[in-house]
Amino acid sequence: MSKASSRPDNPPAPPRQDDGFALVIVLFMVTLITLLVLRFVTQSRETLREAEVFRNQTQAYYLARASIEAGKVLLVSSALAAQQSGQNYTALNQPWATPIINYPVGHHGFLSGRIVDESSKLDINLLGQNQFGGVSQTQIQFERLFSLVGVNPAIIPAIIQWVTPLPSGSAGGGPYQSMNPPYHPRGGPIGALSELHQVAGMTEAQYQALEPYITASSGGQVNVNTASAIVLESLDPGISPAMANQIMQGRPYTSLAALSSILGPSVFANVQGLVTVQSSVFSLQAVGTVGNTRQAIRAILSVNGMQTQVLSYRMGGTRLLGQIETLLKQDSSSGSISSLNSGTLP
């Protein structure tokens, strides 16, 4: 047999280079499609998460707003109930003074709120009303308050300059002109207490120490039914810590006459025009919670009978949220939690 007859009739064709290239293309396309699908799924999940966060923020905001509106109703109903019972005073034993802590709303929402009597504090704007020069009784009260809370009273002149109305055409001056860059004091009453951060020399630690005891909204008199011991002591050097505690033990007062026996005639005469048993300005502090999202609102209201007027309205911010939640935790730990917490309206 010849060598030619021993070879196969149809030998296998060698692999073509085009087949390997096609396989690479197919694998590349499959990988690309897989990556595109994974990217689409990832983006879809991110979009869903963003939509969920936005939904939670919106719901939490409206829960906080609902708490503010509920606070308005509570204040009006408390005032009307006091008037109808013939006890025309404002005190901490009334329904408005009990906070709402984590009241469940719907499946995932919680509502918290707290009302604070602004007349339980000293009004910082009163420092700008000394028309006679010298050291006023108001300044003495603030010096005493600052000392009691551990803040150096030396900063008070800068506050006085900030809140005192400037003469027409005057640019102010004092420590503010030496700042870098220099700036002018407000030259009039402040509308929000946080503006004190702009006062020359005011530190955050000082502001935090003072904030629970001062206001920019009360309009003057201190309510002895709601004021803290520190504020009561600040009213007059003759009010000792023991007297302040005795005042608090005797609450609520329907009139100021009962204070005379506690303070004595001379001290009572000094403070009689500075104190009251009624209040009309309140701050409402609310937090709405949905999932891990929280929104905070603080409103200051003036209440006159069934009429309420919003004096200021502030939303959100980490600082405000932290302040309100700290206050609510303090109320929660003290045991003064509203019946709303158990799901029953007062």
C-alpha positions as CSV (number, residue, x, y, z in Angstrom):
1,M,0.0,0.0,0.0
2,S,1.3,3.4,-0.9
3,K,1.8,6.2,1.6
4,A,-0.9,8.3,-0.1
5,S,-3.6,5.7,0.5
6,S,-2.8,5.6,4.3
7,R,-3.9,9.2,4.9
8,P,-7.5,10.0,5.9
9,D,-9.8,11.1,3.2
10,N,-11.1,14.1,5.3
11,P,-8.6,15.3,7.8
12,P,-10.0,17.6,10.6
13,A,-9.7,21.3,9.8
14,P,-7.4,23.2,12.1
15,P,-9.1,25.7,14.5
16,R,-9.7,29.0,12.9
17,Q,-8.6,32.2,14.5
18,D,-12.0,33.7,13.9
19,D,-13.7,31.2,16.2
20,G,-11.6,32.1,19.2
21,F,-12.2,35.8,18.6
22,A,-15.9,35.2,18.4
23,L,-15.8,33.4,21.8
24,V,-14.0,36.3,23.3
25,I,-16.6,38.7,22.0
26,V,-19.4,36.6,23.4
27,L,-17.7,36.4,26.8
28,F,-17.1,40.1,26.8
29,M,-20.7,40.8,25.9
30,V,-22.0,38.5,28.7
31,T,-19.7,40.2,31.2
32,L,-20.7,43.7,30.0
33,I,-24.4,42.8,30.3
34,T,-23.9,41.4,33.7
35,L,-22.1,44.5,34.9
36,L,-24.8,46.7,33.4
37,V,-27.5,44.7,35.2
38,L,-25.6,44.9,38.5
39,R,-25.2,48.6,38.0
40,F,-28.8,49.0,37.3
41,V,-29.8,47.0,40.4
42,T,-27.4,49.0,42.5
43,Q,-28.7,52.3,41.2
44,S,-32.3,51.1,41.7
45,R,-31.5,50.2,45.3
46,E,-29.9,53.6,45.9
47,T,-32.8,55.4,44.4
48,L,-35.2,53.4,46.6
49,R,-33.1,54.2,49.6
50,E,-33.1,57.9,48.7
51,A,-36.9,57.8,48.2
52,E,-37.3,56.1,51.6
53,V,-35.2,58.7,53.3
54,F,-37.1,61.5,51.7
55,R,-40.4,59.9,52.6
56,N,-39.2,59.4,56.2
57,Q,-38.0,63.0,56.4
58,T,-41.3,64.3,55.1
59,Q,-43.4,62.2,57.4
60,A,-41.2,63.1,60.4
61,Y,-41.5,66.8,59.6
62,Y,-45.3,66.6,59.5
63,L,-45.3,64.6,62.7
64,A,-43.3,67.5,64.3
65,R,-45.8,70.0,62.9
66,A,-48.7,68.0,64.2
67,S,-47.1,68.1,67.7
68,I,-46.8,71.9,67.4
69,E,-50.5,72.1,66.5
70,A,-51.5,69.8,69.3
71,G,-49.5,72.0,71.7
72,K,-51.5,75.0,70.6
73,V,-54.8,73.2,71.3
74,L,-53.4,72.1,74.7
75,L,-52.4,75.6,75.7
76,V,-55.7,77.1,74.7
77,S,-57.7,74.3,76.5
78,S,-55.6,74.7,79.6
79,A,-56.2,78.4,79.7
80,L,-59.9,78.1,79.2
81,A,-60.2,75.4,81.8
82,A,-58.3,77.6,84.3
83,Q,-60.6,80.5,83.6
84,Q,-63.8,78.4,83.9
85,S,-62.7,77.0,87.2
86,G,-62.0,80.5,88.5
87,Q,-58.3,79.7,88.9
88,N,-56.8,82.2,86.5
89,Y,-53.2,81.3,86.8
90,T,-50.5,79.4,84.9
91,A,-48.7,76.5,86.6
92,L,-46.8,73.3,86.1
93,N,-49.7,71.1,87.4
94,Q,-51.8,72.0,84.3
95,P,-52.0,69.7,81.2
96,W,-49.8,71.8,79.0
97,A,-46.8,71.3,81.2
98,T,-46.6,67.5,80.8
99,P,-44.4,66.4,77.8
100,I,-45.3,63.9,75.2
101,I,-42.6,61.2,74.8
102,N,-42.5,58.9,71.8
103,Y,-46.2,58.7,71.2
104,P,-46.7,56.1,68.4
105,V,-48.4,57.3,65.2
106,G,-49.0,54.8,62.4
107,H,-46.7,51.8,62.0
108,H,-43.3,53.5,62.2
109,G,-43.8,57.0,63.5
110,F,-43.3,58.6,66.9
111,L,-44.2,62.0,68.1
112,S,-42.6,63.9,71.0
113,G,-43.3,67.4,72.3
114,R,-42.7,69.7,75.1
115,I,-44.1,73.1,76.1
116,V,-42.0,75.6,78.1
117,D,-43.3,78.8,79.8
118,E,-41.1,81.6,78.5
119,S,-42.2,83.7,81.5
120,S,-40.3,81.2,83.7
121,K,-37.1,82.9,82.6
122,L,-35.4,86.3,82.7
123,D,-35.9,88.3,79.5
124,I,-32.5,89.4,78.1
125,N,-34.1,92.3,76.1
126,L,-34.9,94.0,79.4
127,L,-31.2,94.8,79.7
128,G,-31.7,97.3,76.9
129,Q,-34.4,99.3,78.6
130,N,-32.4,101.2,81.2
131,Q,-33.1,104.8,80.3
132,F,-31.4,106.4,83.3
133,G,-27.9,105.0,83.1
134,G,-26.0,103.4,85.9
135,V,-26.6,99.9,87.2
136,S,-30.3,99.0,86.9
137,Q,-32.2,96.5,89.0
138,T,-32.5,94.3,85.9
139,Q,-28.7,94.3,85.5
140,I,-28.3,93.3,89.1
141,Q,-30.7,90.4,88.5
142,F,-28.7,89.2,85.5
143,E,-25.4,89.5,87.3
144,R,-26.8,87.3,90.1
145,L,-28.1,84.8,87.5
146,F,-24.8,84.7,85.6
147,S,-23.0,84.0,88.9
148,L,-25.4,81.3,89.9
149,V,-24.8,79.4,86.7
150,G,-21.1,79.9,86.6
151,V,-20.9,82.6,83.9
152,N,-18.7,85.6,84.4
153,P,-21.0,88.7,84.7
154,A,-18.2,90.7,83.0
155,I,-19.9,89.9,79.6
156,I,-23.1,91.7,80.6
157,P,-22.0,95.2,79.3
158,A,-21.4,93.7,75.8
159,I,-25.0,92.2,76.0
160,I,-26.4,95.5,77.1
161,Q,-24.7,97.2,74.2
162,W,-26.1,94.6,71.8
163,V,-29.8,94.9,72.9
164,T,-29.9,98.6,73.6
165,P,-31.5,100.7,70.9
166,L,-28.9,102.9,69.2
167,P,-29.5,106.6,68.6
168,S,-30.4,107.5,65.1
169,G,-27.3,107.6,62.9
170,S,-25.1,105.9,65.4
171,A,-23.0,102.9,64.4
172,G,-22.4,101.6,67.9
173,G,-18.8,100.7,68.7
174,G,-17.2,99.4,71.9
175,P,-15.7,95.8,71.7
176,Y,-17.4,95.2,68.3
177,Q,-15.2,97.6,66.5
178,S,-12.1,95.8,67.7
179,M,-13.3,92.5,66.3
180,N,-11.7,91.0,63.2
181,P,-13.5,91.8,61.0
182,P,-15.3,94.6,63.0
183,Y,-19.1,94.7,63.0
184,H,-22.0,96.6,64.6
185,P,-24.1,95.4,67.5
186,R,-27.8,94.9,66.7
187,G,-28.8,98.0,68.5
188,G,-32.2,96.8,69.7
189,P,-34.1,93.8,71.1
190,I,-33.1,90.4,69.8
191,G,-35.8,88.1,68.3
192,A,-34.1,84.7,68.8
193,L,-32.0,83.8,71.8
194,S,-29.4,82.1,69.6
195,E,-28.3,85.6,68.5
196,L,-26.4,85.9,71.7
197,H,-23.7,83.9,69.9
198,Q,-22.8,87.1,68.1
199,V,-22.2,89.1,71.4
200,A,-18.5,89.9,71.9
201,G,-17.0,87.4,74.3
202,M,-19.9,84.9,74.4
203,T,-18.7,81.3,74.3
204,E,-20.7,78.2,73.5
205,A,-20.2,77.0,77.0
206,Q,-21.5,80.2,78.5
207,Y,-24.5,80.2,76.1
208,Q,-25.4,76.6,77.1
209,A,-25.2,77.4,80.8
210,L,-27.5,80.4,80.4
211,E,-30.0,79.2,77.8
212,P,-32.4,77.3,80.3
213,Y,-32.8,80.5,82.3
214,I,-33.1,83.3,79.8
215,T,-35.5,84.2,77.0
216,A,-36.0,86.9,74.4
217,S,-39.8,86.6,74.3
218,S,-41.5,86.8,77.7
219,G,-41.9,90.6,77.7
220,G,-41.0,91.1,81.4
221,Q,-42.5,89.5,84.5
222,V,-41.4,86.2,85.8
223,N,-44.1,83.6,86.7
224,V,-43.4,82.3,90.2
225,N,-45.5,79.2,89.4
226,T,-43.1,78.0,86.7
227,A,-39.7,79.6,87.4
228,S,-36.7,77.5,88.5
229,A,-35.0,78.1,91.8
230,I,-32.1,79.8,90.1
231,V,-34.4,82.3,88.4
232,L,-36.3,82.9,91.6
233,E,-33.0,83.6,93.5
234,S,-31.9,86.0,90.7
235,L,-34.9,88.3,91.3
236,D,-33.5,89.9,94.4
237,P,-30.4,89.4,96.6
238,G,-32.7,88.9,99.5
239,I,-34.1,85.7,98.1
240,S,-32.0,82.9,99.5
241,P,-31.9,79.3,98.2
242,A,-34.2,78.3,101.1
243,M,-36.7,81.0,100.2
244,A,-36.6,79.9,96.5
245,N,-37.3,76.3,97.5
246,Q,-40.1,77.4,99.8
247,I,-41.7,79.3,97.0
248,M,-41.6,76.2,94.8
249,Q,-43.0,74.0,97.5
250,G,-46.0,76.4,97.9
251,R,-47.1,76.2,94.2
252,P,-49.4,76.9,92.6
253,Y,-50.2,80.4,93.6
254,T,-53.5,82.0,92.5
255,S,-52.2,85.4,93.5
256,L,-49.0,87.0,94.7
257,A,-50.3,87.8,98.2
258,A,-49.0,84.5,99.6
259,L,-45.4,85.4,98.7
260,S,-45.3,88.2,101.2
261,S,-45.2,85.8,104.1
262,I,-42.4,83.8,102.5
263,L,-40.2,86.7,101.4
264,G,-41.0,89.3,104.0
265,P,-42.4,92.8,103.4
266,S,-39.1,94.4,102.2
267,V,-38.1,91.8,99.6
268,F,-41.7,91.3,98.5
269,A,-41.9,95.1,97.9
270,N,-38.8,94.8,95.7
271,V,-40.1,92.0,93.5
272,Q,-43.8,92.6,93.5
273,G,-43.8,94.4,90.1
274,L,-41.4,91.9,88.6
275,V,-43.4,88.7,89.1
276,T,-46.8,87.3,88.1
277,V,-48.8,84.1,88.4
278,Q,-49.9,84.1,84.7
279,S,-48.2,83.5,81.4
280,S,-49.0,84.2,77.8
281,V,-45.8,83.3,75.9
282,F,-44.7,79.7,75.5
283,S,-42.1,77.8,73.4
284,L,-43.3,74.5,71.8
285,Q,-40.5,72.0,71.1
286,A,-41.3,69.0,68.9
287,V,-39.5,66.0,67.4
288,G,-41.1,63.7,64.7
289,T,-39.5,60.3,64.3
290,V,-39.9,57.9,61.4
291,G,-37.5,54.9,61.3
292,N,-34.0,56.4,61.9
293,T,-35.1,59.8,60.7
294,R,-35.9,62.7,63.0
295,Q,-37.1,66.3,62.4
296,A,-37.3,69.0,65.0
297,I,-39.3,72.2,65.2
298,R,-39.4,75.0,67.8
299,A,-42.1,77.6,67.8
300,I,-42.8,80.4,70.2
301,L,-46.4,81.3,70.6
302,S,-48.4,84.1,72.3
303,V,-51.7,82.8,73.7
304,N,-54.6,85.2,74.4
305,G,-57.8,83.3,75.2
306,M,-58.6,81.2,72.2
307,Q,-56.2,83.1,70.0
308,T,-52.6,82.1,69.3
309,Q,-50.0,84.0,67.5
310,V,-46.7,82.5,66.2
311,L,-43.8,84.8,67.3
312,S,-41.1,82.7,65.8
313,Y,-40.8,79.3,64.0
314,R,-37.6,77.4,63.5
315,M,-37.0,74.1,61.8
316,G,-34.4,71.4,61.9
317,G,-30.7,71.5,62.3
318,T,-28.6,69.1,64.3
319,R,-28.1,71.6,67.1
320,L,-31.9,72.2,67.6
321,L,-32.6,68.5,67.3
322,G,-30.0,67.7,70.0
323,Q,-31.3,70.4,72.3
324,I,-34.9,69.3,72.1
325,E,-34.1,65.6,72.4
326,T,-31.9,66.3,75.5
327,L,-34.8,68.2,77.1
328,L,-37.3,65.4,76.3
329,K,-34.9,62.8,77.8
330,Q,-34.6,64.9,80.9
331,D,-38.4,65.0,81.2
332,S,-38.6,61.3,80.5
333,S,-36.1,60.4,83.2
334,S,-37.9,62.6,85.7
335,G,-41.1,60.6,85.2
336,S,-43.3,63.4,84.0
337,I,-44.6,61.8,80.8
338,S,-47.9,62.6,79.2
339,S,-50.8,60.2,79.1
340,L,-50.3,60.4,75.3
341,N,-47.4,58.1,75.8
342,S,-49.8,55.3,76.7
343,G,-52.0,56.1,73.7
344,T,-54.7,58.0,75.6
345,L,-55.5,61.6,74.8
346,P,-55.7,63.8,77.9
